[in-house]
């Protein structure tokens, strides 16, 4: 019987003030500084995960190291000041209400030894997208000296019968740990501890998911590929057992509230007409019914390119061409955008060119990971930006002696 690499964890939560404590994942709204200014205004002087994470919109600013040091100092301050209460040996059932429905998940810890982000891996936990190695060192710089982790990682399981979440719901405590609205359109979230029997039932249901699989695959990363890769790299830098696991939320791929949305592309710092002509020429033209179509959006208009399908997914046809264009035009920059309206607003800038296209079906994901190893980076998003995981639970990743 194969060991299940998903365990209870010593979960940390504040005593209250959850509405200002919980902040959206740091990799959202990376081209929309107004969003983060609103977060700052809402949080004010309150204890908040905003002070314990580094929004990626600030990663390229010159004061990054100072911000990282501030994050680590604040983590230690919160620990010393008693802001956080520990719930030992815990799994948390999370119910998140969004416009897509009520998404259920289980917060626990995964064994990082069972996770491998390399393409072609046969690990029980695998990446869903190409891991960009250059994106890991800045994240290692943030995590390696941090006393705490706060996850925005969502792992997906392929559970058509919903057996794991049914076991969790049957084994939950009634009194919630938290029950609050989330800021700036994030919906509502409720968290409840699982009973000891509930935790055992979850692990038994996960064991049943693995039974009979020719290529055993328990979880794939739905959100937070690079964050989990960073945790893996940091685990290799220390002998501290606390760093050998990572806190995550496990959700069911087949949950009706999980909807796959494409992650669109927008180029900045370009002449849109010239860029469109160059990229269009590289993509080519096609009248084939199986051709891929891209709506190209720019200030004052848009046009559609119908191009030969160089790969199964439209994004896999487009991304290599954009990469090659940016290699020839280093003054340009790419960003990955959730939602058509957000892309259209950004592409209205005079130096921008956006690309809209069809996404993938979620039921194809596990087979695609098994067959292809990983998808192009930023292939899909589980819902709109506001539906991403908000930071809530924390865990110590440095032992007291460490």
C-alpha positions, 0 to 999 in steps of 0.5 A: 500500500502506497503511503499518502503524502498528505498529513495534518499540520499545526495550523496557525490562525489569528484570534479574529479580524479575519476580514482584514487578515485575509488577502488575495494570493500575491501573484494576482493583479500584477499589472493593477496597482490600484487593487493593491492600493485599495488593499492597503487602505482597507488593512490600515494598521490591522494585523494582516497577511498583507504584512506577511507576504510580498505581492508580486507587483513589488518584486521588480522594485529596488526595495525588494530586499527591504520588503522581504526583511520587513515580512520576516520581521513582522512574521516573528513579531506576530509570533512573539506578540501572540497574534496567532493561535495554534491548532495542532495536528489539524486539517481544515475543511474550507468552504469558499463561496464565489460567483462560480458556487461553493468550492470545498477544500481541505487544508493540510500538509504535503510531503515535499519528497513526494512532489517533483516539478520536473517535466516527465516526473512520475511523482505522486504530486506533479506540476501542471505547467512548465516551471520557469527556473528563473522565477524560483530564486527571488521566491527562495529569497523570500521563503528561506529565512521566513519563520512562517508559510502562508499558502495560496497553493491549490492542489487538484485531485481527480475524484469524480465521485467526490469521495474525499470531500464527502468524507471531510464534510461528514467528519467536520466539527460544527463550530467554525474556526472562521466565517467571514466575507473576503475583501474586494469581491472575494466572496465568503469563506468558512473554515472548520476543523476535521475530527480525528475520525474525519482526518482518518476518513480523508486519508483512507479516501485518498488511498482509494483514489490511488488504488489500481492506477497504472501511473499513480498520480494523486495531486496536480498543482492547480494554483501556485506551481512556482510557490510549491517549487520554491518550497521544494527548493528551500527544503533542500537547503536545510535539515529542519524537518518543519521545512520538509512539508508545505501547507496546501489546500486540496480541492476536487477537479470535478467540483462544479464551482471550479471553472477553468478559465484561460490566462490571457497574454498582454505585451507592454512596451511595444508598437502594437501595429508592428508587433501584431504584424510580426507575430501574425507573420510568425503564426501564419494563416489557416482556413482549417476548421481545427485552426486556432483563433486569437483575438488581438486587442489594442488601443482603438480596435481588435482583429482576429488571427486564424492560424495553424494549430501547432499544438493541442492547445491555442496557448501552446501555439501562441506562447513560443511565438511570443517568447521568440518575439520578446527575445528579439525585442527585449524592450517588451514585457509580457504579463498574464491576465485573468479575465477578458475585461481586465485584459481589454482595459490593459490592452487599451494602453498605447504601448500594449497588445493583448491576446484572447483565446479559448481555454482547455477542458478541466477533465483533460488535465490529469491525462495531459499531465500524464502524457505531456509532463506539463503544460505551457506556463500560465495555461489555465486559471481556476476561475477569475482573479477574485476567486483565487485563494486568500491567505488565511492559515499559516504554519511554522516552517522553522523549528524552535531550535532552527 
